[in-house]
C-alpha cells in the first residue's frame, strides 16, 4: 500500500461521497448554537493575551498546553470571534480526519474496512460535536490519525522523511493536549510487544528506524513530563466534580463514540459494536495490525481509569477521544472480515457483514439527526440578551463561577449593570464556595438582584442556598430556564414589580 489515492477507483468515488457527507454534517449549523462555557474560557485567554504571552499563561493557568491557543489567537485576529468563525477550524480538522481514517483502514486491512470506518466516523455525533466546538479536540484527533498513519508507513517503508513526519505528528498530539501522551504510550507498547513476539527481546537486535524515532520522541517529551509532574497538584485541582469511573461508565463511553442516543437505539448500537469487535478478534493469535488496534483502543481509556484511581478522578469522555478511531476501525474490520463461505440460502458471509455495517449506520442516524435538531450547548446567546432587555440600570447580576462569567461576558453588551461571579461548591471542606455572609454583603445595596445559575447539575443544594440567601429581603419575580442555565430576578418586597 502507498499513501496515494486512485481517483478512478469506485472506492475513491465512495470515499469522496462520504467525505462530502461528513463535511456537510460538520459545517451545517456551525454557528447556530451558543458559545458555551468551555469555548468562552478559551476565547477569554485569546482575547486577553497575545501569542507569546499564551506560551506561558496557558501552562500556568490551564491544564492544557499552548499550541492550539496560539493558533486560535492568530485565527481570530484575521477572522473575528463570531461563533461560526471560531468553530470553523475545528470543522476543517474534523473533515480532514475522514480521508486519513480511510487511509488507516486501508493500510491496516483493506479499502472496504476503510470505507465502513470512515462512514461511521462521518456520522457519529461524538465526532460532530467536537468538530463544532472551539476547543482542541478535533485537531487532537486529526494529529492522532496522522501519527498512527506515519507510524504504519515508517514501519513498512523506513525513510528520513517519514521519520521526521512521524516525530512531528506524534509530538504534536502531546503538545495539543496533555493526554496526547497516551498516543505515545500506545505506540511504545505496540513496539515492545512486537519485539517480544518476534523473539528479538527488548535489548536484542538493533533498533529499527521507527523504534529509534519513537525513542527520540520520548527524549524530547522528557522536559514536558517533568514540568507536568511538578505542577500535577495544581493541574488537577479544578476537577473535583468528576467521579471515579466504574465499568458501566467506561463501557458507556465506548458506545458514545458511536451514538449519543439512549434507550433502544443505544442498546442496538452497543450490541452491533460488540458483534463487530468480537468478529475482529475471533481468530487467534492476533496479527500485528489487530494488536495495534487493540492496544490503541484500550490504552487511552484504561490509562485514564488508572489516573482516576491513582491520582484524581479525570475520566471524561472527551479526554479519551484519541481511542475512538481504533474502536471504529475494529468494528468496521469485524464486519468486513467475514469471508465468502456460504451460509446457505444463497447467502455469503460478506453479505452478512455488509448488513451488520448497514444496521450500525442506521442505528446511529437517529442520534445524528437529534444532534442537528436539538440544542445541546448552554444557551447563553438567549439568556444574556433576555436578561439585558429586562434589566434596569444598576441592577446586580451574580453569575455562578468565573467559568460562567466568561460565557456571560462573551454575549454582554450593557455596561450599566454590575456583573460579579459567585462560587458554588463541591468539596466537603467548603472551598470554592461564596459564603452566605459574603453573598449578603454583595447584595446589600441592591433592590434587584439577578442570579444566573449554571453547572448546578453537580452541585446539589447550591441553587436553593443561593436563592434563600439572596431572597432574605427579596422574592423571585422572574424565573426563566434555558438549556443548562437558570435565570432568576429577585426584587425587594417593597419595590417588586407586579
Secondary structure, DSSP 8 states (H G I E B T S, - for coil): --S---TTSHHHHHHHHHHHHHHHHHHTTTTTS---HHHHHHHHHHHHS-HHHHHHHHHHHSSS-SHHHHHHHHHHHHH-S-HHHHHHHHHHHHHHHHHHHHHHHHHHT-HHHHHHHHHHHHH-HHHHHHTTSSSSHHHHHHHHHHHHHHHHHHHHS--HHHHHHHHHHHHHHHHH-GGGHHHHHHHHHHHHHHHHHTT--TTSS---HHHHHHHHHHHHHHHHHHHHHHTHHHHTTT-TT-----HHHHHHHHHHTT----HHHHHHHHHHHHHHHHHHTSSSS--HHHHHHHHHHHHHHHHHHHHHHHT-----GGGGGGGHHHHHHHHHHHHHT--S-EEETTEEHHHHHHHHHHHHHHHHHHHHHHHHHS--S--HHHHHHHHHHH--TT-EEEEEHHHHHHHHHHH----SSEEEEE----STT-TT---HHHHHHHHTT-SEEEEEEESGGG-TTHHHHHHHHHTTSEEEEEEEEETTEEEEEEEETTT---
